Amino acid sequence: MICFENVSIAYEKGSPVLSGLSFTIENAEAVGLIGANGSGKTTLMRVLLGLMPYEGTVTVDGLPVRKENLREIRKKIGLVLQNSDSQMFMPTVYEDIMFAPLNYGMSREEAEKRTDDVLEKLGLTELKHRHNHKISGGEKRMAAIATVLAMDPEAMIMDEPTSALDPYNRRVVINTIRSLPNTKLIASHDLDMILDTCDRVILLGGGGIAADGPAEKVLQDRELLETNRLELPLRYQ
């Protein structure tokens, strides 16, 4: 589904943030993307969406990430932002969820059915006509996930999906993520959440990939994590 081959990314010519990235994420695989602040997690996700230049080869479902393919690629990948307020901009939850399907050419009748189906699937039907500024942070995060699911993407990219959530809403979001059949790339500092939702972890550090392997193996390696300015998940401390 997602393939990086010898990719380098730089904000300024000659000063790469990341270099020599090579990895593949298979269809329906759930992968955690971890690393200290400044390690390049957000940069990598921006490349996938065609928001940053790069050297090398990046493909999504076989399509090279180039300007002429971006509309098709963005149909295949849904992005859940860290700040839900940046994602929810229509007056009500219902209007927000319908926004993408309508703008991708779906009829209003089809968009309404898609929206109702997603709300029911996530157990959010009671939020249907609620105003975005009157729902809790956890409800807003779930609604943001719903707006992406309404696009029916093949892959989902999530940036810190559990940040600033109370324990109850954090668990609701984790259970929702685990239930999704889509390919998932989840960037987070919440390493316990990564353990709960991902089978594999890619650790960014030192300008490249410091580790790529089974989540339980990578996240129990104290020396590896501490070398890359991370701490063991709480369950392993």
Secondary structure, 3 states (H helix, E strand, C coil): CEEEEEEEEEEECCEEEEEEEEEEECCCCEEEEECCCCCCHHHHHHHHCCCCCCEEEEEECCEECCHHHHHHHHHHEEEECCCHHHCCCCCEHHHHHHHHHHHCCCCHHHHHHHHHHHHHHCCCHHHCCCEHHHCCHHHHHHHHHHHHHCCCCCEEEEECCCCCCCHHHHHHHHHHHHHCCCEEEEECCCHHHHHHHCCEEEEEECCEEEEEEEHHHHCCCHHHHHHCCCCCCHHHC
